Amino acid sequence: MKGALDWINLNRAYEIEENVIANKKKDSVHPEKQFFTSGKYEGSQKWTLIWDEKQYALWQDMMNAEKFNFVFDNCWGISDEMNGICEKILFDPIFSGES
């Protein structure tokens, strides 16, 4: 049980502590270059995912569930909004020849 509580608290700290948030952003936007130290590619730079400021901000916004509507509501199925989108994108071109 203690391990589970530690895990929950660690994840919570990862999302709310300012220094951790700053380090996450730095590692995403300006990561340190890493190089292979042995093998066939020794000395070559390792592939690294790098985001710009706008991409990182978008990713952070997408982590906030309050900014989005859910399209599937468990037992209620697809919302009317999502149903309309599906009809427009999928069914109109197929059945009406509209695109």
Protein Blocks (a to p, Z undefined) as FASTA:
>chain_A
ZZmmmmmmmmmmmmmmmklmmmmmmmmmmccddddfedjkgoiacddddddfklmmmmmm
mmmmklpccfbehjnopafklmmmmmmmmmmmmmnopZZ
